[in-house]
Amino acid sequence: MTGEVAVLGAGMHPWGKWGRGFVEYGVAAARAALADAGLEWRDVGSIVGADTVRGGYPGYVAGATFAKALGWQGARVASVYAACASGAQAVAAARAQILAGLADVVLVVGADAAPKGFFRPAGGDRPDDPDWLRFRVLGATNPTYFGLYARRRMAVHGDTVEDFAQVKVKNAALGALNPYARYRKRVSAEEVAASAVVADPLRLLDICATSDGGAALVLSSMEFARRRGVVDPVRIRAVSTVTPTYPNTVLDLPDIATDSAAAVEPTAGTFRASIARAAYEEAGVGPEDLSLAEVYDLSTALELQWYEDLGLCGEGEGAKLLREGATAPGGRVPVNTSGGLASFGEAVPAQAIAQVCELTWQLRGDAGARQVEHARVGITANQGLFGHGSAVIAVR
């Protein structure tokens, strides 16, 4: 049995602050993906929704919520939540259903109506919740974590605030070309430097916003795609959803302490590096085969870290890779051709799905002014809260 499934359709609702419910965004994205696939909602055998925990009760049962909004038609349904990895988990669930023969066509949908400002934990006391603890005990908001991580890169690898700013400059230029992006304006390094300090050394333009938006994919078996006359579809070849390995010697919030390595030899590589490694092993490809990558740029400094975690360069060489132009359009491996979260902001359940949408358009040659020439293999990477790995490899 092949591990590949076909991507027949991709669709999105533009990111922004629209002031409406997440269901509207998800349904718009789903209908766009179905139209892209040339299918009707009644052709879908299963729907997998990526949950939002800020949308009230319907958000916790997103699969059924979207199915109801599209019109009950008897499809199988599943809902998944893995914070920022929710979209990849939804893709993994859909792929498993297809490969198990439970459905020929699966619709994957994620959407969010995010609150204004930076994320904070839900109300109530939860002392067994590491995310609640890091907010309430440490006061470590997301920007605090981003700032600490940036400081660590500066201390250990010699990165500079100018390097961080250039990540924003690159991604903003690409976002300006993307009709689905929230921010469609180029920025200069001087504008980044002039923006307000949020968590030293990071400034406002170094950190992604919170957004409304939606994304959807129509996945099918390879046999179904052939029956529809799609002989060379974009194919998902691997989905990595790994967890960390003991002992963890690098602080990685929301964990507020590292595992003890006094009596146990540390594993080779970090958690984030293991996410990509598992995807490469499953797909039978390596970083040298990549045409492009979509990574989780919560902050500019974190994008540089992903260069290393994906194996695009050695440890501590992320800024050097950026300076050489290897991750820019026309470079060896363009990164965040969509514009990344720098241009979109976070719509948590949708963002890992949106990354696969970008790979799909790039691998088809449909990305317009953002197009990477001769794109054949792409990877997505992000990290969900509390040990949810997330990487998808798509090929054509």
C-alpha positions in Angstrom: 0.0 0.0 0.0 1.4 3.4 -0.9 1.7 6.0 1.8 0.8 8.8 -0.6 -2.5 10.6 -0.9 -3.5 13.1 -3.6 -4.2 16.8 -2.9 -7.1 17.5 -5.3 -8.1 20.9 -3.9 -6.8 23.7 -1.8 -8.7 26.8 -0.6 -8.4 29.6 1.8 -10.3 32.5 3.3 -8.1 35.6 3.4 -6.5 36.3 6.8 -7.3 39.5 8.6 -9.5 40.9 11.4 -13.0 40.5 9.9 -15.1 40.4 13.1 -17.1 37.3 12.1 -17.3 33.7 13.4 -14.7 31.1 12.5 -17.3 28.9 10.9 -17.8 31.4 8.1 -14.1 31.4 7.4 -13.9 27.6 7.4 -16.9 27.2 5.1 -15.5 29.7 2.6 -12.2 27.9 2.6 -13.9 24.5 2.2 -16.0 25.6 -0.7 -13.0 27.1 -2.4 -11.1 23.8 -2.0 -14.0 21.8 -3.3 -14.3 24.0 -6.3 -10.6 23.7 -6.9 -10.9 19.9 -6.8 -14.0 20.0 -9.1 -16.0 18.1 -6.5 -19.3 18.7 -4.7 -19.7 18.5 -0.9 -21.8 15.4 -1.4 -18.8 13.7 -3.0 -16.9 13.9 0.3 -16.8 10.7 2.4 -15.3 12.2 5.6 -14.5 15.6 7.1 -11.8 16.4 9.6 -12.0 19.7 11.4 -9.1 21.3 13.3 -10.5 22.7 16.5 -10.4 26.2 17.9 -10.7 26.4 21.7 -11.6 30.1 21.6 -14.8 29.8 19.4 -17.1 28.5 22.1 -18.6 25.0 22.1 -18.8 24.6 18.3 -15.1 25.1 18.2 -14.5 21.9 20.2 -16.4 19.9 17.6 -15.2 21.7 14.5 -15.6 18.7 12.2 -19.3 18.5 12.8 -19.7 22.2 13.0 -18.3 22.6 9.5 -20.3 19.6 8.2 -23.5 21.1 9.6 -22.7 24.5 8.0 -22.0 22.8 4.6 -25.2 20.7 5.0 -25.6 17.3 6.6 -24.9 14.6 4.1 -23.8 11.6 6.2 -20.0 12.0 6.0 -17.8 10.5 8.6 -16.5 13.2 11.0 -13.5 13.8 13.3 -12.3 16.8 15.2 -8.7 17.2 16.4 -6.8 19.7 18.6 -3.1 20.0 18.9 -2.7 23.8 19.3 -0.6 25.1 16.4 -0.1 21.6 15.1 -3.9 21.0 14.8 -3.9 21.4 11.0 -1.2 18.8 10.5 -2.9 16.4 12.9 -6.1 16.9 10.8 -4.1 16.1 7.6 -2.7 13.0 9.4 -6.1 11.8 10.4 -7.5 12.3 6.9 -4.6 10.5 5.3 -5.0 7.6 7.7 -8.6 7.3 6.8 -7.9 7.2 3.1 -5.0 4.7 3.4 -7.2 2.5 5.6 -9.9 2.5 2.9 -12.5 4.2 5.1 -13.0 7.1 2.6 -11.9 7.9 -0.9 -12.2 11.7 -0.4 -11.7 13.6 2.8 -12.1 17.3 3.4 -9.8 18.9 5.9 -10.8 22.3 7.4 -9.3 24.7 10.0 -10.4 28.2 10.8 -10.2 30.7 13.7 -11.5 34.1 14.9 -8.6 35.0 17.1 -8.8 37.5 20.0 -7.1 40.9 19.8 -3.6 41.0 21.1 -1.3 38.2 22.1 -2.7 34.8 23.2 -3.4 34.1 26.8 -4.7 31.0 28.5 -8.4 30.3 29.0 -9.9 31.3 32.3 -9.8 29.2 35.5 -7.1 27.6 37.6 -5.3 24.7 36.1 -2.1 23.9 38.1 -1.6 20.7 36.1 -1.5 22.6 32.8 2.1 23.7 31.9 0.7 26.5 29.7 -1.3 27.9 32.6 1.8 27.6 34.8 4.1 29.4 32.5 1.7 32.3 32.2 0.6 32.6 35.8 3.7 31.5 37.7 6.5 32.7 35.4 4.7 35.5 33.6 6.2 34.1 30.4 3.8 35.3 27.7 4.5 34.2 24.1 6.5 37.3 23.3 8.6 36.7 26.4 9.5 33.3 25.1 10.2 34.6 21.6 12.5 37.3 23.1 14.4 34.7 25.3 14.9 32.5 22.3 16.2 35.4 20.3 18.6 36.3 23.1 19.8 32.7 23.2 20.6 32.7 19.5 22.5 36.0 19.9 24.5 34.7 22.8 25.2 31.2 21.4 25.4 31.8 17.6 26.1 35.5 17.3 22.9 36.4 15.5 22.1 40.1 15.4 18.9 42.2 15.5 19.7 43.2 11.9 19.6 39.5 11.0 16.1 39.2 12.6 14.9 42.2 10.7 16.0 40.8 7.4 13.7 37.8 8.0 10.7 40.2 8.2 11.9 42.1 5.2 12.0 38.9 3.1 8.7 37.6 4.3 6.9 40.9 4.0 8.0 41.2 0.3 6.5 37.7 -0.4 3.3 38.5 1.6 2.8 41.5 -0.6 2.4 39.1 -3.5 -0.1 36.9 -1.7 -3.8 37.7 -2.0 -4.7 35.7 1.1 -2.2 37.5 3.4 -3.3 40.0 6.0 -0.3 42.3 5.6 0.4 43.0 2.0 3.0 45.7 2.3 6.8 45.6 2.0 8.8 46.8 4.9 12.4 47.9 5.3 14.9 46.9 7.9 14.7 50.5 9.2 11.0 50.2 9.7 11.5 47.0 11.7 14.1 48.8 13.8 11.8 51.7 14.4 8.8 49.6 15.6 8.1 49.4 19.3 10.1 47.0 21.5 7.8 44.2 22.7 10.2 41.7 24.2 13.8 42.8 24.0 15.5 42.3 21.5 12.4 41.7 19.4 10.2 44.6 18.1 6.6 44.6 17.0 7.5 43.8 13.4 9.6 40.8 14.5 6.5 39.1 16.0 3.5 37.7 14.2 0.0 39.0 15.0 -3.2 37.0 15.8 -5.6 36.8 12.9 -8.9 35.5 11.6 -8.7 33.1 8.7 -9.4 29.7 7.3 -7.8 27.0 5.1 -9.0 23.7 3.6 -7.7 20.8 1.6 -9.5 18.1 -0.4 -7.5 14.8 -0.1 -8.1 11.6 -2.0 -6.8 8.2 -2.6 -4.5 7.9 -5.6 -6.9 5.5 -7.3 -9.8 8.1 -6.9 -7.5 10.8 -8.4 -6.8 8.6 -11.4 -10.5 7.8 -11.9 -11.1 11.6 -12.0 -8.4 11.9 -14.7 -5.8 13.5 -12.4 -2.7 11.7 -13.5 -0.1 13.8 -11.8 -1.5 15.3 -8.6 0.4 16.9 -5.8 0.9 14.1 -3.3 1.3 14.1 0.5 4.1 11.6 1.1 4.8 12.1 4.8 3.2 13.6 7.9 5.3 13.8 11.0 3.5 14.2 14.4 6.2 13.1 16.8 6.7 14.1 20.4 9.9 14.9 22.3 12.4 12.3 23.5 13.7 12.1 27.0 15.9 13.8 28.2 15.2 17.2 26.8 18.2 19.4 27.5 17.0 22.7 25.9 14.3 24.7 27.6 11.3 24.8 25.3 8.2 26.5 26.7 5.6 25.7 27.9 7.8 23.3 29.8 9.4 25.3 32.5 12.4 23.0 33.2 14.6 20.7 31.2 14.7 17.0 31.8 17.6 15.7 33.9 20.4 14.4 31.7 22.6 13.6 34.7 22.1 9.8 34.3 20.9 9.6 30.8 22.8 10.4 27.6 21.0 13.1 25.7 19.6 12.1 22.3 21.2 13.4 19.1 19.4 16.6 18.1 16.6 18.6 19.5 12.8 18.0 19.4 12.2 20.4 16.5 15.0 18.7 14.5 13.3 15.3 15.2 10.1 16.5 13.6 11.7 17.1 10.3 13.9 14.0 10.5 10.8 11.8 11.0 9.2 13.3 7.9 12.3 12.9 5.8 12.6 9.3 6.8 9.0 8.5 6.0 9.2 10.3 2.6 12.5 8.9 1.6 13.9 12.4 0.9 16.3 14.7 2.6 16.9 18.5 2.9 19.0 18.4 -0.2 15.9 17.4 -2.2 13.7 20.3 -1.1 12.5 23.0 -3.5 10.9 25.1 -0.8 9.8 25.1 2.9 7.0 26.7 4.8 8.0 27.2 8.5 6.5 28.5 11.7 7.8 32.1 12.0 6.1 33.1 15.2 9.1 35.4 15.5 11.9 36.3 13.1 14.4 34.6 15.3 12.4 31.4 15.3 12.5 31.2 11.5 16.3 31.2 11.6 16.1 28.3 14.1 13.9 26.3 11.7 16.6 26.6 8.9 18.9 24.5 11.2 16.2 22.2 12.4 15.2 21.3 8.8 18.8 20.6 8.0 19.1 23.4 5.5 22.4 24.4 7.2 24.5 23.4 10.2 23.8 24.5 13.8 24.3 28.2 14.3 24.4 28.9 10.5 20.9 30.0 10.0 21.7 33.7 9.9 24.5 33.0 7.5 22.1 31.2 5.2 19.8 34.1 5.3 22.6 36.6 4.5 23.6 34.5 1.5 20.1 34.7 0.1 19.6 30.9 0.1 16.2 31.2 1.6 15.0 34.1 -0.5 13.2 33.9 -3.9 15.7 32.5 -6.4 17.8 31.0 -3.6 18.7 27.4 -3.0 15.6 26.7 -0.8 13.1 29.6 -0.6 11.4 29.6 2.8 8.0 31.0 3.5 7.1 31.9 0.0 3.6 32.5 1.2 4.9 35.4 3.4 4.7 33.2 6.5 3.0 34.1 9.8 4.8 37.5 9.4 2.3 38.3 6.7 -0.6 36.2 7.8 -0.6 36.2 11.6 -1.8 33.2 13.6 -5.2 31.6 12.9 -4.1 28.6 15.0 -6.2 25.7 13.6 -5.8 26.9 10.0 -2.1 27.7 9.8 -0.6 24.2 9.3 -3.3 23.6 6.6 -2.5 26.9 5.0 1.2 25.8 4.8 0.1 22.8 2.8 -2.1 25.0 0.5 1.1 27.0 -0.3 3.0 23.9 -1.1 0.2 22.7 -3.3 0.1 25.9 -5.3 3.9 26.0 -5.7 4.1 22.3 -6.8 1.4 22.9 -9.3 3.1 26.0 -10.6 0.1 28.1 -9.6 1.7 30.5 -7.2 1.9 33.5 -9.5 4.6 36.1 -8.7 5.7 33.9 -5.8 6.4 30.9 -7.9 9.5 28.8 -7.2 10.9 27.5 -10.5 10.7 23.8 -11.0 9.3 23.1 -7.6 9.1 19.3 -6.9 9.4 18.7 -3.1 8.2 20.9 -0.3 8.1 20.6 3.5 6.1 22.4 6.2 7.2 22.6 9.8 5.7 24.0 13.0 5.3 23.0 16.6 2.2 22.6 18.6 2.0 23.4 22.3 3.4 20.8 24.7 5.2 18.4 22.4 3.1 18.2 19.2 5.4 17.8 16.2 4.1 19.0 12.9 5.7 18.5 9.4 4.2 17.6 6.1 6.1 16.7 2.9 4.4 17.1 -0.4 5.8 16.1 -3.8 5.0 16.2 -7.5 
